Amino acid sequence: MSALPEGWSEVELGEVWRESRARVRPAAIGPTNYIGLEHVEGGTNRITGHRSSEEVKSTVATFCSGDVLYGRLRPYLNKVIRPPESGVASTEFLVFKESSALANALLMHLLSSSGLVAYASANSAGVNLPRVSAQRLGKYRFPLAPLPEQHRIVARIESLFAKLDEGVAALKRAEANLEQLRASVLKSAVEGRLTEQWRRENPPEETGEELLQRILAERRKRWEEEQLAKFAAKGRKPPKNWKAKYKEPAAPDTGQLPELPEGWCWATVDQVVWAMMNGYGKRSDTPGGTPRMVLRLADIRHDQISYQSPRYLDCTRQQIAKYRLAARDVLIIRVNGSPDLVGRMVDCRNTNGDVLFCDHFIRAKCTTLVAAAWLRLCSNTERFRSHVERNRVSTAGQHTVSQGVILPFALPLPPEKEVLTILALADLLVSQSKPVESALADGRVNASALRQSILKSAFEGRLVPQDPADEPAAVLLDRIRAERAAERNRRKRRPSQRKRQPKTQIA
């Protein structure tokens, strides 16, 4: 650590905090607010919601107004808050009371600083659910300012953060407006209003119904080819009437669906795709297998496949053949901690070599690239998102959607030429809005970086001037250490409260 400002001292965090380990069963107290990790926004010290303690059955941590709650699970998520009201919280939070050496408002900012986040992440235990213990966290060394200066630092941080928050709020409003524009254009596209003039100028050579019949014919052909390949692999001839086992996909019930433009028709996802299956469930190598990339949720960026940090597993030829992605496939996110991501569809056109997909996804095989692109476009509509939201299953913070939810969903199907026109217009919208979206995203990233820069300056003593009249931190620490030592000595001298039991006399 570089030279400390005048009056500051280097300490371990555990020397100056006051950890509370108070626990209670929710049934033993009256109804109050419960805060879980899902109710905290990472990196902003913001509480996004809560629920009633009556809904919680397991033991919870208790906290008071002004206490600091630190999320020890996955510390890289940087979930730290200081609730304005008392309540209970998940035991994945460490709870800290106000200390005589470190102001809680400053403790919250310290726990949110990039240096501590990196330290906590490096000192976590566990692979899938990494946690940092209070003992390990307490070993973190940092420069402690005199108590009066701590309060001046907090006031300055909060003033600067308030201005930053105003800027971020403006960015969010701009992002919301952009998203609203996209949703409006998308709705117009799938309802036929976007291409209304185009239809008048380009009479269709084929209707949507005729396109659907071609897709269904191709769908059956693909099924038959797949069955023949299975018989051949087993060295068997197809049995008599084997084609009769083909199951026709269910058509949509159009009774409650809106009217479509002339030449359009309704079709279910089941009719448009010819096969659907969940992904590869193994998490370890198969002995004697060949290394292949297996897509995870972490490999999806903005509905596209990312190859920045791929995971490879040894897989058999059968596994590779079964789970290999093709350009005409559409990946559907089956399970995720974020409800907004469940049911999102991923573009597979940039699939690079033999790429497999894990069981967090559903693969929908389409007959053409056009059908795959249309399916992805329709999956972004408000009607589809509402359908997924109504029918997803949520358990233990994970949200899941099944094939049975996706397959019966009804899609509007225009003639193929109109599909191509709509897709081209949609691509144009995306390309034109990308620079704006990128600039807004950069603005939020810069705001986050600026927050960390402010915290860095704060804990280096450069945010507010030092006051020679302040009691040095070393004097305060010596006094606290002496008080703690005296308390330990009093405990040692205190006589046992347990009554001595008389010895049993043996005759």
C-alpha positions in Angstrom: 0.0 0.0 0.0 1.4 3.5 -0.9 2.0 6.2 1.6 -1.0 7.0 3.7 -2.6 10.4 4.0 -1.9 12.3 7.3 -3.9 10.7 10.2 -4.8 7.5 8.3 -3.9 4.0 9.4 -3.8 0.6 7.6 -6.0 -2.0 9.2 -7.7 -5.3 8.6 -11.4 -4.9 7.9 -12.3 -7.4 10.7 -10.7 -5.1 13.3 -13.1 -2.3 12.7 -16.5 -3.8 11.7 -19.3 -5.1 13.9 -20.7 -8.3 12.4 -24.1 -9.4 13.6 -25.0 -13.1 13.4 -28.6 -12.7 14.7 -30.8 -15.4 13.1 -34.5 -16.1 13.5 -37.3 -18.4 12.1 -39.8 -16.2 10.2 -42.7 -17.8 12.1 -41.3 -16.5 15.4 -41.7 -12.9 14.4 -44.4 -10.7 12.9 -44.7 -10.1 9.2 -41.9 -7.9 7.9 -40.0 -7.2 4.6 -37.6 -10.0 3.4 -34.7 -9.1 1.2 -33.0 -11.8 -0.9 -30.0 -11.6 -3.3 -32.5 -11.3 -6.2 -33.8 -8.1 -4.7 -30.4 -6.3 -5.0 -29.0 -4.7 -8.1 -25.3 -5.4 -8.5 -22.8 -2.6 -8.3 -25.3 0.2 -7.5 -26.2 -0.4 -3.8 -29.8 -0.3 -4.9 -32.7 -2.4 -3.5 -35.0 -3.4 -6.4 -37.8 -5.1 -4.3 -38.6 -7.4 -1.4 -41.2 -9.9 -0.4 -43.0 -10.8 2.9 -41.2 -12.8 5.5 -44.4 -14.9 5.7 -43.4 -16.5 2.4 -40.1 -17.7 3.7 -39.7 -20.9 5.7 -36.0 -21.2 6.3 -33.9 -19.3 8.9 -33.2 -15.6 8.1 -30.8 -12.9 9.2 -32.2 -9.9 11.0 -31.1 -6.4 10.4 -31.9 -2.8 11.5 -32.2 0.4 9.6 -28.7 1.6 8.7 -27.0 -1.9 8.9 -24.9 -2.9 5.9 -25.8 -6.2 4.1 -23.1 -7.8 2.0 -23.9 -10.6 -0.4 -21.3 -13.2 0.1 -22.6 -15.6 -2.6 -20.9 -14.9 -5.9 -19.2 -11.8 -4.6 -18.3 -10.7 -8.1 -21.9 -9.7 -8.5 -21.2 -6.9 -6.0 -24.5 -6.9 -4.1 -24.1 -4.5 -1.1 -26.9 -2.4 0.5 -27.8 -0.3 3.5 -31.6 -0.7 4.0 -33.5 2.4 5.3 -35.8 0.1 7.3 -35.5 -2.9 9.6 -36.4 -6.4 8.3 -35.0 -9.8 7.6 -32.8 -11.1 4.8 -31.3 -14.2 3.3 -28.5 -15.8 5.3 -26.4 -15.3 2.1 -25.9 -11.8 3.4 -23.4 -10.8 6.0 -24.9 -8.2 8.3 -22.8 -5.3 9.9 -23.9 -2.9 12.7 -22.5 0.6 13.1 -19.0 0.5 14.4 -17.2 3.1 16.5 -14.2 3.0 14.1 -15.8 2.8 10.7 -18.9 4.6 9.6 -21.4 2.1 8.1 -22.1 4.4 5.1 -18.4 4.3 4.2 -18.3 0.5 4.9 -20.9 0.0 2.3 -18.8 1.9 -0.3 -15.7 0.0 0.8 -17.4 -3.4 0.3 -18.5 -2.2 -3.2 -15.1 -1.0 -4.3 -13.4 -2.9 -7.1 -10.4 -3.8 -4.9 -12.5 -5.6 -2.4 -14.7 -7.2 -5.0 -11.5 -8.7 -6.6 -10.2 -9.8 -3.2 -13.5 -11.5 -2.2 -13.8 -13.2 -5.6 -10.2 -14.5 -5.3 -10.8 -15.8 -1.8 -14.2 -17.5 -2.4 -14.7 -21.2 -1.9 -16.9 -23.4 -4.1 -17.1 -23.9 -7.9 -20.7 -23.6 -8.8 -21.7 -21.4 -5.8 -18.6 -19.5 -4.7 -18.9 -17.8 -1.3 -16.6 -15.7 0.7 -16.6 -16.2 4.5 -16.6 -13.4 7.0 -13.3 -14.6 8.3 -11.6 -14.4 4.9 -13.3 -11.0 4.2 -12.1 -9.7 7.5 -8.5 -10.1 6.5 -8.8 -7.5 3.8 -6.4 -4.6 4.5 -7.4 -1.0 3.7 -6.5 2.5 4.7 -8.7 3.9 7.5 -9.4 7.6 7.7 -10.1 9.5 10.9 -13.8 9.3 11.8 -14.7 12.9 11.1 -13.0 12.6 7.7 -15.0 9.5 7.0 -18.3 11.4 7.3 -16.9 14.1 4.9 -15.9 11.4 2.4 -19.4 9.8 2.6 -21.0 13.2 1.9 -18.8 13.8 -1.1 -19.3 10.3 -2.5 -23.1 10.6 -2.2 -23.1 14.0 -3.8 -21.1 12.7 -6.8 -23.1 9.5 -7.0 -26.4 11.4 -7.1 -25.2 13.3 -10.2 -24.0 10.0 -11.8 -27.4 8.5 -11.0 -29.2 11.3 -12.8 -27.0 10.6 -15.9 -27.6 6.9 -15.7 -31.4 7.5 -15.4 -31.3 9.6 -18.5 -29.4 6.8 -20.4 -32.0 4.3 -19.2 -34.9 6.5 -20.4 -33.2 6.7 -23.8 -32.7 2.9 -23.9 -36.3 2.4 -23.0 -37.4 4.8 -25.8 -35.3 2.9 -28.2 -36.7 -0.4 -27.1 -40.2 1.0 -27.3 -39.5 2.1 -30.9 -38.2 -1.4 -31.8 -41.2 -3.1 -30.2 -43.6 -0.8 -32.1 -41.9 -1.5 -35.4 -41.8 -5.2 -34.6 -45.5 -5.3 -33.8 -46.3 -3.4 -37.0 -44.2 -5.9 -38.9 -45.9 -9.1 -37.6 -49.4 -7.5 -38.0 -48.7 -6.6 -41.7 -48.9 -2.9 -41.3 -45.2 -2.3 -42.0 -45.6 -3.9 -45.5 -49.1 -2.6 -46.3 -47.9 -0.4 -49.1 -45.5 -3.1 -50.4 -48.4 -5.6 -50.6 -50.4 -3.2 -52.8 -47.4 -2.9 -55.2 -46.4 -6.6 -55.1 -49.3 -9.0 -55.5 -48.3 -12.4 -54.0 -47.5 -15.3 -56.2 -48.0 -17.6 -53.2 -50.1 -17.2 -50.1 -49.0 -17.8 -46.5 -51.2 -21.0 -46.5 -49.4 -22.3 -49.6 -46.0 -21.6 -47.9 -47.2 -23.4 -44.8 -48.1 -26.5 -46.9 -44.6 -26.5 -48.4 -43.1 -26.3 -45.0 -45.3 -29.1 -43.7 -44.3 -31.3 -46.8 -40.6 -30.6 -46.1 -41.2 -31.3 -42.4 -42.6 -34.7 -43.2 -39.8 -35.4 -45.7 -37.2 -34.6 -43.0 -38.9 -36.9 -40.5 -38.9 -39.8 -43.0 -35.2 -39.2 -43.8 -34.4 -39.3 -40.2 -36.3 -42.5 -39.6 -34.6 -44.2 -42.6 -31.2 -43.2 -41.3 -32.1 -44.8 -37.9 -33.2 -48.1 -39.6 -30.0 -48.1 -41.7 -27.8 -47.5 -38.6 -29.4 -50.6 -37.0 -29.1 -52.6 -40.2 -32.8 -53.0 -40.5 -35.3 -52.5 -43.2 -38.2 -50.2 -42.6 -41.3 -52.1 -41.4 -44.5 -52.1 -43.3 -46.6 -48.9 -42.8 -43.8 -47.2 -41.0 -44.7 -43.8 -42.6 -48.1 -44.0 -40.8 -46.3 -43.3 -37.5 -45.7 -39.8 -38.5 -47.5 -37.4 -36.2 -49.0 -34.4 -37.9 -48.3 -31.1 -35.9 -51.4 -29.5 -34.3 -52.8 -26.5 -36.1 -53.6 -23.4 -34.1 -57.0 -22.5 -32.6 -57.7 -19.3 -34.4 -60.9 -18.5 -32.5 -59.2 -16.0 -30.2 -56.5 -14.8 -32.6 -56.6 -11.4 -34.4 -57.5 -11.1 -38.1 -54.5 -11.2 -40.4 -53.9 -9.4 -43.7 -55.1 -11.1 -46.9 -52.8 -13.8 -48.0 -51.5 -14.5 -44.5 -52.3 -17.4 -42.2 -51.7 -18.7 -38.7 -49.3 -21.5 -38.0 -48.0 -23.1 -34.7 -44.3 -23.3 -33.9 -44.8 -27.1 -34.1 -45.8 -26.7 -37.8 -42.9 -24.5 -38.7 -40.1 -26.6 -37.1 -39.5 -30.3 -37.9 -37.8 -31.3 -34.7 -37.2 -30.0 -31.2 -35.1 -31.4 -28.3 -33.3 -30.4 -25.1 -29.5 -30.2 -25.1 -26.5 -32.2 -23.9 -26.8 -32.9 -20.2 -23.2 -34.2 -19.4 -20.9 -31.9 -17.4 -17.8 -34.0 -17.7 -15.7 -35.6 -20.5 -16.7 -38.9 -22.0 -13.7 -41.3 -22.0 -12.3 -41.8 -25.4 -14.3 -38.9 -26.8 -13.3 -36.1 -29.1 -13.1 -32.5 -27.8 -16.0 -30.4 -29.0 -17.3 -27.0 -27.9 -20.5 -27.2 -25.8 -22.4 -24.0 -25.6 -23.4 -22.6 -22.2 -25.6 -19.7 -21.3 -22.4 -17.7 -20.8 -21.6 -18.1 -24.5 -24.7 -16.1 -25.6 -24.4 -12.4 -26.1 -27.4 -10.4 -27.4 -29.0 -13.4 -28.9 -25.8 -14.4 -30.7 -23.2 -17.1 -30.1 -20.0 -15.9 -28.7 -16.7 -17.8 -29.1 -14.6 -15.7 -26.7 -14.3 -18.2 -23.9 -15.6 -21.6 -25.1 -15.8 -24.8 -23.0 -14.7 -28.0 -24.6 -15.8 -31.5 -23.5 -14.8 -34.9 -24.9 -17.8 -36.3 -26.7 -18.6 -39.5 -28.6 -19.5 -39.5 -32.3 -23.1 -40.3 -31.4 -23.2 -37.3 -29.0 -21.7 -35.0 -31.6 -24.2 -36.1 -34.3 -27.1 -35.7 -31.9 -26.3 -32.3 -30.4 -24.5 -30.6 -33.3 -25.9 -27.2 -34.3 -26.7 -26.2 -37.9 -27.2 -22.8 -39.5 -31.0 -23.4 -39.9 -31.4 -24.3 -36.2 -32.8 -21.9 -33.5 -31.6 -22.2 -29.9 -34.2 -21.4 -27.3 -33.0 -20.5 -23.7 -34.8 -23.1 -21.6 -33.7 -22.1 -18.1 -32.2 -19.0 -16.6 -32.0 -16.9 -13.4 -33.3 -13.9 -15.3 -37.0 -14.3 -16.3 -36.5 -11.9 -19.2 -34.0 -14.3 -20.9 -36.1 -17.4 -20.7 -37.6 -18.3 -24.1 -35.2 -16.0 -26.0 -34.1 -17.4 -29.3 -30.5 -17.5 -30.5 -29.3 -17.0 -34.1 -27.2 -20.1 -35.1 -26.1 -18.8 -38.6 -22.6 -18.1 -37.4 -22.1 -21.6 -36.0 -18.4 -22.4 -36.3 -17.6 -26.1 -36.8 -19.0 -28.8 -34.6 -20.7 -26.8 -31.9 -22.9 -28.7 -29.4 -25.4 -27.2 -26.9 -26.0 -28.0 -23.3 -29.4 -28.8 -21.6 -30.0 -25.1 -20.7 -31.2 -24.8 -24.3 -33.9 -26.3 -26.5 -33.0 -26.7 -30.2 -35.6 -26.1 -32.8 -34.7 -27.4 -36.3 -36.2 -25.4 -39.1 -36.4 -26.4 -42.8 -35.0 -23.1 -44.2 -32.9 -20.2 -43.0 -35.9 -18.0 -43.8 -38.2 -20.0 -41.5 -35.5 -19.8 -38.7 -35.2 -16.0 -39.1 -39.0 -15.5 -39.1 -39.3 -17.7 -35.9 -36.6 -15.6 -34.2 -38.3 -12.4 -35.2 -41.7 -13.5 -33.9 -40.1 -14.6 -30.6 -39.2 -11.0 -29.8 -42.8 -9.8 -30.0 -44.7 -8.7 -26.9 -47.3 -11.4 -27.6 -44.7 -14.2 -27.5 -42.9 -12.8 -24.5 -46.2 -12.5 -22.6 -47.0 -16.2 -23.5 -43.7 -17.3 -22.0 -44.1 -15.2 -18.9 -47.6 -16.7 -18.3 -46.4 -20.3 -18.8 -42.9 -20.4 -17.4 -42.1 -22.3 -14.2 -40.1 -20.5 -11.4 -38.4 -22.5 -8.7 -35.5 -21.5 -6.4 -34.6 -18.4 -8.4 -34.5 -20.3 -11.7 -37.1 -19.8 -14.5 -37.8 -22.6 -17.0 -39.9 -22.9 -20.1 -40.7 -26.3 -21.7 -41.1 -27.5 -25.3 -44.8 -28.0 -24.5 -45.1 -24.2 -23.9 -43.3 -23.2 -27.1 -44.7 -25.7 -29.7 -48.4 -24.7 -29.6 -47.7 -20.9 -29.9 -49.4 -19.4 -33.0 -47.2 -17.4 -35.4 -48.5 -15.2 -38.2 -47.2 -16.5 -41.5 -47.0 -14.2 -44.6 -46.1 -15.2 -48.2 -42.4 -16.0 -48.4 -41.5 -12.9 -50.4 -43.2 -10.7 -47.8 -41.4 -12.6 -45.1 -38.1 -11.7 -46.8 -39.1 -8.0 -47.1 -40.1 -7.8 -43.5 -36.8 -9.5 -42.4 -34.8 -7.0 -44.5 -36.7 -4.0 -43.0 -36.1 -5.5 -39.5 -32.4 -5.9 -40.2 -32.2 -2.3 -41.5 -33.8 -1.1 -38.2 -31.3 -3.1 -36.1 -28.3 -1.8 -38.1 -29.5 1.8 -37.8 -30.2 1.5 -34.1 -27.0 -0.4 -33.2 -24.7 2.7 -33.0 -27.3 4.4 -30.7 -27.6 1.3 -28.6 -23.8 0.9 -28.4 -23.4 4.5 -27.4 -26.0 4.2 -24.6 -24.4 1.0 -23.4 -20.9 2.6 -23.4 -22.4 5.5 -21.3 -23.6 3.1 -18.7 -20.2 1.3 -18.6 -18.4 4.6 -18.3 -20.7 5.6 -15.4 -19.9 2.3 -13.6 -16.2 2.9 -14.2 -16.6 6.5 -12.9 -18.2 5.2 -9.7 -15.2 2.9 -9.1 -12.8 5.8 -9.8 -14.6 8.0 -7.2 -14.3 5.2 -4.7 -10.6 4.7 -5.5 -10.0 8.4 -4.9 -12.0 8.2 -1.7 -9.9 5.4 -0.2 -6.7 7.1 -1.3 -7.5 10.3 0.6 -7.9 12.4 -2.6 -11.6 13.1 -2.5 -11.7 15.6 0.4 -8.9 17.5 2.2 -7.5 16.3 5.5 -8.1 18.3 8.7 -5.2 18.4 11.1 -7.7 18.9 14.0 -9.2 15.4 13.4 -8.2 12.7 15.8 -5.9 10.4 14.0 -7.2 6.9 13.1 -4.3 5.3 15.0 -5.4 7.0 18.3 -9.0 5.7 17.8 -7.7 2.2 16.9 -5.5 2.1 20.1 -8.5 3.1 22.2 -10.8 0.5 20.6 -8.1 -2.2 20.9 -7.6 -1.4 24.6 -11.4 -1.5 25.2 -11.6 -4.9 23.5 -8.7 -6.3 25.5 -10.3 -5.1 28.7 -13.6 -6.7 27.7 -11.8 -10.0 27.0 -10.1 -9.9 30.4 -13.4 -9.2 32.2 -14.9 -12.3 30.5 -11.9 -14.4 31.6 -12.3 -13.3 35.3 -16.1 -13.7 35.3 -17.1 -16.7 37.4 -18.9 -19.6 35.8 -22.7 -19.2 36.0 -23.2 -22.9 36.0 -24.1 -24.4 39.4 -21.7 -27.0 40.7 -23.3 -30.4 41.0 -22.6 -32.3 44.2 -20.4 -35.3 43.9 -22.3 -38.6 44.3 -21.2 -40.5 47.3 -20.6 -44.2 46.8 -21.2 -46.4 49.8 
